Each structure stands twice: as structure tokens, then as C-alpha cells.
Amino acid sequence: MPVEWTRGYLDQGIELSSFPSSDVYWWDREVLEMFMQYGTKYFRKEAIWDFDWTMAAQRIYGGAAQRISDPRKPFDKLMHRLLRTTQPFARNPLMKILEKLFFLLVRW
């Protein structure tokens, strides 16, 4: 990022180049609590399963945390892959039409 963009902040003594890092964030705890409340299957269509939720649970709740497994079936994983692949073309009118037709056919 060009320094000119942030010079005003730097002149005011506001540091923008370093951010605190954490192994677990507040939203991880929120998601884990929703897993406990609704079950993981409820969230199978959400694109959140590339994260190690078991490790997050162990960091938050300790070593006795239960294993959290990906509830998606192979078809769900395929759909997530399709969406991730077509996302860069989401504004393309042809892609919108094809995607709508596809989802009408598969009723996912």
C-alpha cells in the first residue's frame, strides 16, 4: 500500500502496520456456541468448513472438547467447490443465468 494513503494516520501517531494476532477470536467462540445450540448439520451449507473447529474448541474449552466434524456430504462439498470456482464470475449475466438454472435443478 502506498505510504501516501496512510501518511495522515502516521503523522497523528496511529500505527497501521501491526495488528494483534490471536489463535482464537470472539467469533470462533460464538460459532462454537451455535454448533452446541443448533448442531453442526444446521450449518452444512455455510462455507465455514475449511477451518479446524475441533482445534478452536480445544483452545477455548480445553483438551476435553468434543471433536467437531464437517457435516457436509460429498454433494455439499462439490457445491461449495462450484460456488468458490464461479465466484469470480458472479457478475457475469450468463453465469447468473446458469447458476440459477443449476440450483433450480438440484434444489440445494
C-alpha positions as CSV (number, residue, x, y, z in Angstrom):
1,M,0.0,0.0,0.0
2,P,1.5,3.4,-0.9
3,V,2.6,5.4,2.1
4,E,0.7,8.5,0.9
5,W,-2.5,6.7,1.6
6,T,-1.8,6.4,5.3
7,R,0.6,9.3,5.9
8,G,-2.2,11.3,7.7
9,Y,-2.6,8.5,10.2
10,L,1.2,8.1,10.7
11,D,1.5,11.8,11.3
12,Q,-1.1,11.5,14.1
13,G,0.9,8.7,15.6
14,I,-1.6,6.0,14.6
15,E,0.2,2.7,13.8
16,L,-1.4,0.8,11.0
17,S,1.2,-1.8,10.1
18,S,0.9,-4.1,13.2
19,F,-2.3,-5.8,14.3
20,P,-2.6,-8.0,17.4
21,S,-2.9,-11.7,16.5
22,S,-4.7,-14.4,18.4
23,D,-5.2,-18.1,18.0
24,V,-8.8,-17.8,18.8
25,Y,-11.2,-14.8,18.2
26,W,-14.5,-14.0,19.8
27,W,-16.4,-15.1,16.7
28,D,-14.9,-18.5,17.0
29,R,-16.5,-18.9,20.4
30,E,-19.8,-17.6,19.0
31,V,-19.8,-20.2,16.2
32,L,-18.9,-23.0,18.6
33,E,-21.8,-22.0,20.8
34,M,-24.1,-22.0,17.8
35,F,-22.8,-25.5,17.0
36,M,-23.8,-26.6,20.5
37,Q,-27.2,-24.9,20.3
38,Y,-28.2,-26.0,16.8
39,G,-25.8,-28.8,15.8
40,T,-23.3,-28.7,13.0
41,K,-25.7,-30.2,10.4
42,Y,-27.7,-26.9,10.6
43,F,-24.6,-25.1,9.2
44,R,-23.6,-27.6,6.5
45,K,-24.4,-25.2,3.6
46,E,-22.2,-22.4,5.1
47,A,-18.7,-22.0,3.7
48,I,-17.0,-22.3,7.1
49,W,-15.7,-25.9,7.0
50,D,-12.1,-25.1,5.8
51,F,-11.4,-24.1,9.4
52,D,-10.3,-26.6,12.1
53,W,-13.2,-26.2,14.6
54,T,-12.0,-29.0,16.8
55,M,-8.7,-27.2,17.4
56,A,-10.6,-23.9,18.2
57,A,-12.8,-25.8,20.6
58,Q,-9.8,-27.3,22.3
59,R,-8.2,-23.9,22.6
60,I,-11.4,-22.3,24.1
61,Y,-12.7,-25.2,26.2
62,G,-9.6,-27.1,26.9
63,G,-8.4,-30.6,25.9
64,A,-11.6,-32.3,26.8
65,A,-13.5,-30.5,24.0
66,Q,-15.5,-32.8,21.7
67,R,-14.5,-33.4,18.1
68,I,-16.3,-31.3,15.6
69,S,-16.6,-32.9,12.3
70,D,-17.6,-31.5,8.9
71,P,-21.3,-32.4,8.4
72,R,-21.3,-31.9,4.7
73,K,-21.9,-34.8,2.3
74,P,-19.9,-35.2,-0.9
75,F,-22.5,-33.4,-2.8
76,D,-22.4,-30.4,-0.4
77,K,-18.6,-30.2,-0.8
78,L,-19.0,-30.3,-4.5
79,M,-21.5,-27.4,-4.4
80,H,-19.1,-25.4,-2.2
81,R,-16.3,-26.0,-4.7
82,L,-18.5,-25.0,-7.6
83,L,-19.5,-21.8,-5.8
84,R,-15.9,-21.0,-4.9
85,T,-14.8,-21.5,-8.5
86,T,-17.6,-19.5,-10.1
87,Q,-17.5,-16.6,-7.6
88,P,-15.0,-14.5,-9.6
89,F,-17.6,-14.6,-12.5
90,A,-20.6,-13.8,-10.3
91,R,-21.4,-10.5,-12.1
92,N,-21.4,-12.1,-15.5
93,P,-25.0,-12.2,-16.7
94,L,-24.5,-15.6,-18.4
95,M,-23.1,-17.1,-15.1
96,K,-26.1,-15.8,-13.2
97,I,-28.5,-17.5,-15.5
98,L,-26.5,-20.8,-15.5
99,E,-26.2,-20.7,-11.7
100,K,-29.9,-20.1,-11.2
101,L,-30.8,-22.9,-13.6
102,F,-28.4,-25.2,-11.9
103,F,-29.7,-24.5,-8.4
104,L,-33.3,-24.9,-9.6
105,L,-32.4,-28.4,-11.0
106,V,-30.5,-29.6,-7.9
107,R,-32.6,-27.8,-5.3
108,W,-29.7,-27.4,-2.9
